[in-house]
Amino acid sequence: MANTTIQVVSTGSGMFSASPDSAPFNTGDTVTFVAAEGVTDALVCFSDNASDVLTPTPDGSVKLVDGTPTTFTVTGASEGGCCVAIVSAGHDGAPSCPGAPAGILPVTTMGRRPVPRDPIRT
């Protein structure tokens, strides 16, 4: 049984980074999410397939509180399509990950809006 801690840090402008970016996701595994110091608006949103096999069962999104770990245990076998998204406050809805393999929980990160990029000039 694997015990994985996923550290969430702010990268600025309502964006986040998660490390590691996936976790083993089999019966008996635990996944802990913890926000780094200063992160105040991060939410963990679970796909429906992931919520169905976790205890405690996440009710929608789970707010990460600065430095306080939030732990979930996998209680059943997943058939794939499980994932979580780390988003900023204001996002709603469960992520969809139809291509995610069984036994792995990918972690994606999103923010309130995309980070603007400078156009490539030639």
N, C-alpha and C positions, 0 to 999 in steps of 0.2 A: 504494500500500500504506500502510495506516494503522498508526501505532504509538501505542497508548493505554496510559497508566499510570493504574491505578485505586488510589487512596489509601484505605486502610481505617483508620478511627479508632474508638476506643471511645466510646460515649455513656453508659457506666455500666451496672451491673447485668447484665453479660454481653451487652449489645447493641452493635451496630456500625452505622456509617454508611459508605457507599462513594461516592466521588466520582471521576469521573462515575458515573452509575448505569446506563450501557450503553457498549458499544464496537462499532465496526465489526467485522464477523466474516465476512471474505471471504478467499479463498486469498491467502496472502502477508502478511496483516495480523498484527501482534503485539499481544499483550495482556500487560501487566506488572501484577502485584499487589504492593503494598508496604504493610506495616503501619506506622502512625505510631509514634513513640516511645512506649513503655509498653504497647503491645498485645502480649500474650503468649499469648492463647488463641484466636486467630482461625483458622478453617479455611476454605478455599475448596473447596466441593463443586460438581462439574461434572455437568450432565445427561449422560446416556449419549450423546445426539447430539453434544454439544460434545466430550466426551472422544474420540469416534471420529475427529475431524478436527484434533486438536491434537498438536503435538510439542514437548517430550516428552509422551508420553501420560500424563495424570494417572492414578495408581493409587489410586482412591478419593478421599479428601480430601487436600488439601495444606495443611500448617501454615505460616502466615506467621510469619516470625521478625522481630522488631522491627527495622525499617529495611532488611532484606535483600530486594531485589527478586526476584520469581519470574516468569519470562517464558515465554510459550507462543507458538508460531507456528501459524497456521491453515494446514493443509496440503491441505485439500480443501474442496469446496463443501458447504455445509450446506443442507439443505432446510427449515430452520426447526426450531422446537422446541428450540433451544439456549438454555441459561442457566446461570448460576452462582448459588450462594447462599453468602453469608458467614455462618458460624455460629460459635458458641462450642464449645469442646471438649466432647465428650459427645454431640453430634449425629451421627447416622450416616445414610447413604443419599444417593443422588443426588436433586437436585430434579427436578421434572417441570414442563415449561412447554410444553404442547401448542399454545398460541396464539402463541408467539414467532415473529415473522416471520424469513424468511431474510435473512442479511446483517447482523443485529444480535445482539449478545450482551447481554441484560438482566442486571443484577446486582441480586439481592435480598439483603436482610439480615434475619437472624433471630437471636434470642438463646436462652439456655437456657430462659427462660420469658417470657411477655408482661409488659410493663411495666404495673403496675396503674394504673388511671385512676380518678379520682374520679367518682362518678355525677353526672349532671346533675340538679340539683334545680330544681323549678319552684315 
